[in-house]
Protein backbone atom coordinates (compact mmCIF):
# COMPACT_ATOMS: atom_id res chain seq x y z
CA UNK A 1 0.00 0.00 0.00
CA UNK A 2 1.16 3.43 -0.79
CA UNK A 3 1.43 5.92 2.00
CA UNK A 4 -0.60 9.04 1.65
CA UNK A 5 0.88 12.43 2.22
CA UNK A 6 -0.80 14.63 4.82
CA UNK A 7 -3.50 16.85 3.45
CA UNK A 8 -3.00 20.53 4.03
CA UNK A 9 -6.21 22.09 5.25
CA UNK A 10 -6.84 25.72 5.81
CA UNK A 11 -8.20 26.88 9.10
CA UNK A 12 -10.43 29.87 8.84
CA UNK A 13 -11.34 31.94 11.86
CA UNK A 14 -13.64 34.85 12.11
CA UNK A 15 -14.06 37.29 14.96
CA UNK A 16 -16.68 39.90 15.53
CA UNK A 17 -17.49 42.27 18.33
CA UNK A 18 -20.22 41.10 20.70
CA UNK A 19 -23.56 42.83 20.50
CA UNK A 20 -24.98 44.81 23.38
CA UNK A 21 -27.54 42.06 24.03
CA UNK A 22 -24.81 39.40 24.12
CA UNK A 23 -22.76 41.46 26.57
CA UNK A 24 -25.81 42.01 28.79
CA UNK A 25 -26.66 38.29 28.72
CA UNK A 26 -23.10 37.35 29.70
CA UNK A 27 -23.11 39.88 32.54
CA UNK A 28 -26.44 38.47 33.80
CA UNK A 29 -25.08 34.92 33.62
CA UNK A 30 -21.98 35.87 35.58
CA UNK A 31 -24.08 37.71 38.15
CA UNK A 32 -26.24 34.60 38.68
CA UNK A 33 -23.12 32.45 39.10
CA UNK A 34 -21.71 34.87 41.67
CA UNK A 35 -25.02 34.89 43.59
CA UNK A 36 -25.09 31.07 43.68
CA UNK A 37 -21.48 30.95 44.90
CA UNK A 38 -22.19 33.53 47.60
CA UNK A 39 -25.18 31.47 48.78
CA UNK A 40 -22.99 28.35 48.95
CA UNK A 41 -20.34 30.18 50.93
CA UNK A 42 -23.02 31.49 53.31
CA UNK A 43 -24.46 28.04 53.98
CA UNK A 44 -21.01 26.57 54.53
CA UNK A 45 -20.08 29.38 56.93
CA UNK A 46 -23.28 28.73 58.89
CA UNK A 47 -22.52 25.01 59.07
CA UNK A 48 -18.96 25.71 60.16
CA UNK A 49 -20.08 28.09 62.93
CA UNK A 50 -22.63 25.55 64.14
CA UNK A 51 -20.06 22.75 64.18
CA UNK A 52 -17.48 24.90 65.96
CA UNK A 53 -19.98 25.86 68.65
CA UNK A 54 -21.06 22.26 69.24
CA UNK A 55 -17.48 21.01 69.35
CA UNK A 56 -16.50 23.72 71.82
CA UNK A 57 -19.47 22.85 74.04
CA UNK A 58 -18.63 19.14 73.98
CA UNK A 59 -14.97 19.95 74.69
CA UNK A 60 -16.04 21.91 77.79
CA UNK A 61 -18.08 18.90 78.91
CA UNK A 62 -15.35 16.35 78.16
CA UNK A 63 -12.53 18.29 79.81
CA UNK A 64 -13.67 19.47 83.19
CA UNK A 65 -17.39 18.81 83.28
CA UNK A 66 -18.29 22.41 82.56
CA UNK A 67 -21.72 21.79 81.10
CA UNK A 68 -24.91 23.71 80.63
CA UNK A 69 -26.74 21.90 83.45
CA UNK A 70 -26.23 18.28 82.42
CA UNK A 71 -24.42 15.47 84.15
CA UNK A 72 -24.43 12.94 81.36
CA UNK A 73 -23.38 15.15 78.44
CA UNK A 74 -26.61 14.50 76.57
CA UNK A 75 -27.24 18.15 75.55
CA UNK A 76 -23.67 18.39 74.32
CA UNK A 77 -23.94 15.18 72.28
CA UNK A 78 -27.26 16.38 70.88
CA UNK A 79 -25.57 19.63 69.90
CA UNK A 80 -22.89 17.71 68.05
CA UNK A 81 -25.56 15.65 66.27
CA UNK A 82 -27.45 18.79 65.17
CA UNK A 83 -24.22 20.42 63.98
CA UNK A 84 -23.36 17.30 61.99
CA UNK A 85 -26.77 17.36 60.29
CA UNK A 86 -26.37 21.05 59.42
CA UNK A 87 -22.87 20.44 58.04
CA UNK A 88 -23.97 17.41 56.00
CA UNK A 89 -26.91 19.34 54.62
CA UNK A 90 -24.70 22.28 53.60
CA UNK A 91 -22.15 19.96 52.01
CA UNK A 92 -24.85 18.07 50.12
CA UNK A 93 -26.26 21.32 48.73
CA UNK A 94 -22.83 22.52 47.60
CA UNK A 95 -22.11 19.19 45.94
CA UNK A 96 -25.34 19.48 43.97
CA UNK A 97 -26.91 16.63 45.88
CA UNK A 98 -30.08 16.47 47.93
CA UNK A 99 -30.30 16.95 51.64
CA UNK A 100 -30.29 13.70 53.65
Secondary structure, DSSP 8 states (H G I E B T S, - for coil): -------------------HHHHHHHHHHHHHHHHHHHHHHHHHHHHHHHHHHHHHHHHHHHTT---SS-SS-HHHHHHHHHHHHHHHHHHHHHTT----
